[in-house]
Amino acid sequence: MYNLIIIDDEEIIRNGFSKFVDWNRLNIKVVELFEDGKEAIEYLKKNDVDIVLTDIKMVDKTGLDVAEFIHVNKPYIKTVFMSGYKEFEYAKKAIEYKVENYILKPTNFQKVNEIFKEIVKKLDEERTIQKQIPLLETQFINDLLFGAIHKKAEIEKRAVPLGFSDKIYDACAYFEFEIKDNQLFLENNWSYGKERLNMAISNFFKSLNKEMVYYPLFNESEDFTVFAYSKNKNVLQFEHLIEGELKEICESIKGFIDLNIELLNFKCFNNFFELATYSEKLNVIENVKEDANILNINMRDYKKNPSEI
């Protein structure tokens, strides 16, 4: 069920909305009632809800204050205004704060049901997308690394639903690792299979106390690739972070599961677009080599000297 709070300085209105709408049928649960926006904002600072139904004119903090707080701090919450006034200024603010709808008093409860039914439908769709995000993230990063997408507009479009809109302008990097004696380790030291080993390695990279965000990508060989970015870090700061964190990760993997991984190659980029352009060039070279079989290029050595591209 989706959690809802109701805010109105008139008790009869608060209780009326709470009791006379069949929230259970709408898959909504009323979790709290507030008589002022100030109380509601304090609650929202410590608690998450899905929907806020708020009056606009209140004594201390208004519904506009609540909507602004949500817009800045918790934009995933759906806000619905209710008011007895048809004022243009409210409509402008509602648009600015991305308010979902506007209920006029006195209330038409059939209209209320229609509004919240539509909001629940939208929340259901967002939840479905949220469940798919890990897979979509992996596909997006794969496409960046292997040159499948390189146009700025396409990267920006793909980044939006994944929450990468602000990240694509940050410094990033890719790393190539080799798992030393992988087959021997799987046969003699690890009884859970290759997929579980990949998951264990991935967990070391995704440790929450790291300053960088890592996305390990595995294949059937002994090599694996890691994509990384760090919010608000330029390339020089980024490279400094890499040295310390990768050493720590490799030592942790060795210490906990006695597995050796070796960094074969890495390269840093000013932003995601630069990485995509670089990957596209490498992809072209690899395709020419494979298709024509006339270029004598060692790709691992070539990637170590990207200035030659």
Secondary structure, DSSP 8 states (H G I E B T S, - for coil): -EEEEEE-S-HHHHHHHHHHS-TGGGTEEEEEEESSHHHHHHHHHH---SEEEEES--SSS-HHHHHHHHHHH-TTSEEEEEES---HHHHHHHHHTT--EEEESS--HHHHHHHHHHHHHHHHHHHHHHHHHHHHHHHHHHHHHTTS---HHHHHHHHGGGT-TTGGGS-EEEEEEEETTHHHHHHHT--S-HHHHHHHHHHHHT-TT-SSEEEEEE-SSSEEEEEEE-TT--HHHHHHHHHHHHHHHHHHHHHHH---EEEEEEEEESSHHHHHHHHHHHHHHHHHHHHH------HHHHHT-GGG-
